[in-house]
Structure formats: C-alpha cells, structure tokens
Amino acid sequence: MAAPPGSSTQGGTPGTPRVLRAMNDRAALELLAAHGPLTRTRLGELTGLSKPTASQLLTRLESVGLVRTTGNVTGRPGPNAQLYEIDPAAAHVAALAVDQEGITAAVADITGQVAGEHRVTAPATDETLTNRTGELVAEAVDGALAAAGLGRDDLHSTVIGTPGALDPRTGKLRYAPHLPGWQSRTLRDELAEVLHTPIVIENDVNLAAIAEQHHGTAQDFDDFALVWADEGVGAAIVLGGTLLRGATGGAGEIGYMPLPGAPLARGGPDAAARPDGGGGFQMLVGSPAVVELARDHGIDAPTATKALATALRTPGAGDEVLTELARRLASGLASVVAVVDPELVVLSGEVAQAGGERLCQLVEAEMTGLALPRPQLRISEIEGDPILIGALRTAVADARQTVFDTARFDA
C-alpha cells in the first residue's frame, strides 16, 4: 500500500517525499485502526513498505503521539516482536442523540472506544427549556467528559443526531416541530461556540443506518433501506454505499407519507400544530399508534414495547394486532421499495424490536405477491442505541481525516 508515484495529498506537491510520507502514514494508521495492534513486519506486509521504511514510519508516528507500543508477540520462534497500536489519547470525540425526553452524550477516543456517557433529561414539552439548547448540550457533553476524566479541550469534533433534517440551504432543522429549541438557523454555530469543536448535526435515522452499515445486519449491502418505527417514523436510504439526503436533507421522511387510513400531514415540514406533524405513515405505525391499536383489541399497555410483548403471547387478539400492524408496515414499505429497489430493508426502532422476527415474517408475508421487487427483510441486530453508535462512528471518521494527516506536523 506504499503511496504510488504521482499521488497527491493536501499541503504538498504531488510526488514529493513529504506527500508520499504523509500518505504512507495515513495508510498505516488506517490499518492499525482497522486491524488493531500489529507488528512492524506485519504492517510492512500490509502496506508494501520495506522493513527499514516501516520502522522509520512507526518511530515517526510514535514521536508525534499517534502510535504507541503495546506489548510483544510471544510463543513464536525468534525474538519477541513489538506490537504497535493507535494511541487512544491522540484525539477524542463527542456524540449525542437527541429525543423528545432529553439528550444522551458519549465521549470516545480515536479508536472508537467509549470512555464516558451522560444523560440529561430535557422534555421537549417543557417550554422553560426552549431557549436553553446550547446549555443542555454542554451539560450532556460535560457529564460524559467528566465520566471519562476529560475536559472540553480534549474534544476534536462533535456529531449530534436529531429527528428531522438540517436544510443545507438555510441551516434550519426541518421536519422536527416537536423540538422547538432546535429551530434556530444559527444553531450549529451556536453549539460550536459552546463546545469549541466543529459540529455536525445529522438526522437520527441516517445515523442508525450508518451503525447498521458498519456494525449490523447491513454490513454486506451497498443498497439498503432502514425503516425506523418508534415515537417517530422515518427511513434512511443507502445507494451505492452512500446515504441519499435529498435537496433539503429530507430524503427518507416517510413518516409524513400519505397512506390510506391515515390523515394527511399538512402545513409543511415545519408544522408544529401537533407533535407528530398531524398525519401520514407515522399515524399508523409509530409507537403511539401501536399502543392505540393494541387497546382497540383489548390489550391495554402504556408503551408499544409492552403492548407488542403482550400481543406476542396472546392468541387471538394478539395475532390480530400483529397482523394489522404488519399490514400497515407493508403498505409503507411497498412505496419505499417501489421507488428505491433496495436489496435489503432493515426494520429498526422500538416497534420493530418489540415485534421481532414474528412481526418481520408477517410483514414479509404481506408483501408477498405484490408486483414489486422483493428485498430481503431483517430486524436490526444492533445492540445499544443505534443513533448514538452511528454518531460515534461518524465523529471518529471525521476526526481521523485530520488527526491522521501527518503533513500538519511539517507545516
């Protein structure tokens, strides 16, 4: 993987020793990040570098705090070989997941290892918190940093996952009227000033898809859709391995999609008359709709998770709940599949997780026979919060773009 002649990178002339050295450094760092600890010999084999060049590279990376030694390989003939790994202290990132009840923050090192987490309760219905978004974000991040034994100066970048989508043309968060404190057009700049790091605000379902793409059931698929059914409903579309965002960042906002049996969602993406936007697909398959559906069949439960758990063990009424929910989900999925033709559809969120494989099979049965492509249908296998996991993945990847650029040390 030695840098080819004529290659280029930022901060130098193509083909110069400085540029080639920086490219080899990045290649080695990416390999260490992907494989974990490696010996000098193995790193040389993977990069195509000679042993002397690999030794010089590791010495250089160690001197600037990007690599450290971490023991030896034992049990083999000859001298014990030194192992090298990414130095976790090279950089830290913050990731946040925002929902209607609060903000969860996590801090991780450059290898992706989580060092601390913290949750701040902040109900979106509490009007006293509307103008305190920056303060609440700072409180969540500071709590996670404290748990990790770090301070704000240790942070390199921050990624925030929220419902809705940040319009790239205006900088305003759209499709999230239930988060009144997040509507400022200058929100990203305000948060960057508070945390002193670059800020990325990303749709929460997109981040769940990133988690699925790299850690879950979609790892072997370049074309897939993730459908999120929870308090809110949305989708993330990945085509050719790349997220489809749309002109206003609103690609995948299928919660507002008109469907038979649901009232139309009117008033545009910023309508705030109702927390759920007032209509569309989410009125059929969102968590509140599932609770109502179960109640209509004699199953009284406070949450969708408990309602579906009861339905799964209740013959008759429970079967009717699951069959009707599957029919509703299939009607929405059919629209997505007809337009996008994904190889895989991943069902995620509270409703999908609670319904499990039984619900998945019923949805698949409902779609059988339709004049549509037949993608594989799977339940998400991500353990933990997929939004937070996707935000961490994104933050670490963004940080590595600059941290792994050793040309900055020659400036």
N, C-alpha and C positions, 0 to 999 in steps of 0.2 A: 504494500500500500504506500510505498515511498512516492512522494509527490512527483508527477511527471514533468518533464521539461516543458516550459511554456505556460505552466499553470499560474494562476494569479490569486491573490487574496487582498483584503483591504490593507492599506498602509504600506505598500511597497510596489516595486516594479516587477511585472511578471518575469519569473525565471531567475530572479536574484537569489543568492544564498539565504538572505533574510526571509524572503517569502517562502521558499522551499522548506526552511527550518520551521516556520510557523505552521505550515500545512502538515508537516510530519508530526509536530507537537500535537496538533488537534486530532490527527488520526490516532495517535497513541492514547490520548486522553479519552476519546470516544470508545476505543476498545477496552480500556480499563473500566470505563463506566458500564459497558455492556457485559463484560465477562467477569468483573471482579478482579481480585489480586492475580497478577501474572508475574512470571519470572522474566528477566531480561531476555533470555533465549527465546521464550515463547512469544514475547512481544515483538522481537525481531522477526520471527517467522510470520507473524500475522501482518506486520507492516511491510515486510520485504526489505527491512534495513539490515545492514551488516551489524555484527556484534559490537564493534567499536562505536558505530554511529548510534546504536540503541543505547549503549552505555552513556554516551555523551548526552543524549536526549533525556534520559532519566535523571542524570545528575543536574541538568539544567532545570527540569520541571520540579525537582525536589528543592532546588535553591530558591525558586520563586513561590514556594508554598502550595503547589498544585498536586504534588505526589509525595507520598511518604512510604517508608519501608514498613512491612507488617509481618515479620517473621520469615521463616525459611521452609522450603520444601524438604521433607525428610523421608527416609525409608527407601532412597534410591542410591544406586552406585555413584561413587564420586563425592565431591564436596557438596554440602547443602547449598541449594540455590536460594538467593534472596528473593522475596516476593515484594512487589510494589503495588500500591493501590492509590486511587484518588484520595487526597487529603480532604476529609469531610468539612474541615474548617475553612476551605477555600472560599465558600460563599454559602449564604442561607437565603431561603425564600419564604414568603408567606402566601398561604392560600385561604380563601374564605368562601363559605357557602351561605347565602342569604335566603331565608324563607320567611313566611308570614309571622313566625313566632320569635325570630331572633337571628343571630349571626354566629356561625361556628368558624373559628380560625385555627389553622395548623401551621406550624413552622417546621421546615425540613432543611437538611443540609444539601449540598450539591449532588450527592449520590441519590437523593430521594428519600433518605431515612427520616421519618418524622421524629422530631425532638421534643415537641410540646403542642398541646391543644388547649383551647379555651372556648367556652360558650357564653354568649351574652344574650340574655332574654330581652327581646325588644318587639313586642306585639305590634304589627302594622296598624292595628286599630287604635293604638294609644296616640292620640293627637299631640300629646306633650313631647313626643319623640320625633315629630316630623322634621324639625329643624336641627336635629342632633345626629345626623347620619355620620358625619366625619368623626364626631366624638365617640359614637358607638363602635365604629370600625376600629378606631385607635384603641379603644378599651379591649376589644376582642383580640387584636394583634398583640397588644402589650401583655395580655394574660397568657397567650401562647408563648411569647418570648420569655416571660418570667418562668414558665414551666420548663423551658429549655435552658434556662440560665444565660439568656442572651439579652441584648438591648437593640433598640432600633437601628443603631449604627451598623449592626451585623447584617441587616437585610440588604439584599441585592435587587429583588423585584417582588411584586405582589400581583396575584391574579384573583379576581373576585367573580364568583359565579352567582348570577341573579336570575330570577324569572324575567321574561321579556328579552328585548334585544336592543343594544346600543346602536342607534341610527348613525352610520358613519358620516352622513352628510350634515347632521345637526349636533351630534354628540349627546342627544337626549335618549333616555331609556324609554322604549315604547313597549306596548303590549303588557305593561305591568302596572295598571292603575291601582292595584291593591298595595303598592309600595310607595305611598306619597312622598316619603322622604328621599326617594332616589330619582326624582324627576328633573333635577337641575341640569341645565345644559353644560354647566362647567363642573359637573360632579367629579369627573376624572381628575381634572387639575386640582380641585379642592382636596381630594384624597391624597394625591401625590404630594401636595404641600404638607399635609399632616404626617404622612409616613416617611417622606423623603426617599421614596423609591418610585421607579416607573410603575404605572398602574395599568393593568389590563382588566376590563370589565367584559365578561363573556356570558353568553346565555347558558343557564344551568344545564339544560338538556344536551346542548352541544358538548359540555364538559363531561357529562355522563357517557356520551358516545366516545369521547377520547379515552376515557377509562376503559370502556368495553373494547375499544380497538387495540389497546396496548396490554391490557391485563385480563380481559374477559373472553366471552364466547365469540367475539368478532375478530379475534387476532388473525385469522387466516382469510379474511374477506376484505377486498378493496371496495366493494359496492354493497352497502347495507343501510338499513334504516333502523333507528332506535325510536320506539314509541314509548313515551313516558306517561303513565296514568297514575296520578297522585292527587293531591289537592288541586293542582292544575294539570292540564294535559298539553303535551307538545310532542314534537318529533325532531330528530336530528338526522340529516341526510348526508351520507358519506359516499361520494362517487369518485372512483379512481384513487381512493385513499385520502381524498381531500373533502373537508366539510363544505357543504353548499350553504351559503349565507344569504344570498339574495341582495337586491339593490338597497334595501333599507335595513338589512340584517334580520328580516323577519321570516326567512325561509324556515319551514317546519312548524309555524304557529298553527297547527291543526286543531288546537282547542277551540278556535273560532270558526272552524269549517262548518258550513251549513249541512245539516243532515236531516232526513225525515224523522220526526219525533222530537226534535229539539227546537226551541225558539231561536230565531236569528239573532246573532250578536251584532247590534247596530251601534253607531256612534263613533266608529273608527277605532284604531289600536290604542287610543289614549282615553277611551271612555271610562269613566270612573263611577258611573251610577251604581254599579254592583261590583263586589269584589271579584266575581268570576267573569266580568265582562258582559254578562247578561244573556248568553246563549251559545249555541254551537255544540260541537262534539263533546266538549268538557261537561256539558249539562247531562250527558248520557253515561259517561264512563269515569268521571272524576270521583274522588273519594266521597264527597257529599252525595253524589248521585247513587253510588253503590249502597251507602247507608240507607237512603230512601227506598231503593229497590228492594233491599232485604226486608225493610219494615213493611213494605206492601205485601210481602209474602209471609208475614208473621214472625220474622226474625228481628228482634229489637236489640241493636248493638250500638255503642257510642262511636265506633270507628269502622272504617272499611276493613281493616285487618281483622277485627273481631267478628264482623258480620260475615266475612268470607270463611273464616275459620269455622264458624258455626254452620254455615251452608255446606261446607265440605263433609261435615259429619251428620247432616240432617237429610235423610232420604225424603223424596217428595218435594217439600218446599225448598230445600237447599238445592236440589237438582234444577228446579225451575229458576232460581236466582242465577245460578252459574250458566245455564243455557241462555237466558235472556241477556246476561252480561256479555257472553261470548258473541251473541248475535250483534249486539251493539258495537263491540270492538271490531268485529269482522267488517261491518259496514264502513267504518272509518278507515281501516287498513286497506280495504279494497280501493279506495280513492288514492291512497299513497302508492300502492303497488301499481295501479294503472298508469300513473304518471312517471314514476321513478324506475320501476322494474328492478328492484334490488335483488341481490342473490340471497340475502338474509334479512329477516326482520327480528329484532330483539325487543322483547317486551320487558319494560322496567318500571320502577316506581312502586308505591305501596300496593296498588290494586293488583298488578302483575305478580308481585312477590307473594302476596297473600293467596291469590288464586292458584299459583304454582303450575305444575305440569298438567293437572286436571283442566284448569282453565285454558292453558295453551292448546291442549288436544281438542277441546271444544271449539276454540276459535279456528283451528286448522280445519275441523270438520265443516264449520260454517262456510269456509272459503272454498271448500272442495266443490268442483263443478262450475264455478264462476268462469266466465270467459276472460280470464286474466292470467298473467304469469304466475307461477307457483313457487314463491321463495320459500326457503327454509324458515321455520318459525321456532324461536327459542326464548326461554326465560333467562334474564340476566343472571350471571353467576358471580357478579362482583360482591365481595364481602366488604361490609363497611359502607360509607357514604360515597356513592359513585361520583357525585358532583364535586366533593372535596378531593377525591382521588384524581379526578380529571384536572382540577385546578392545580393540584400539586405537580402533576405530570407536565402541564403547560408552563408553570412557573420555573420548574427545573430546566426544561428545554430552553426557555428564553434566557435564563441565566447562563447556561453553558455557551450560548452563542457568543457572549462577550468574555466570560471568565476563561474559556478555553482558547481565546485568541491571544497567543503569547507575543504577537507583534507589538502589543501595547507596552511591553517591558523594554522594547528597543527605542521607543519614541523619545 
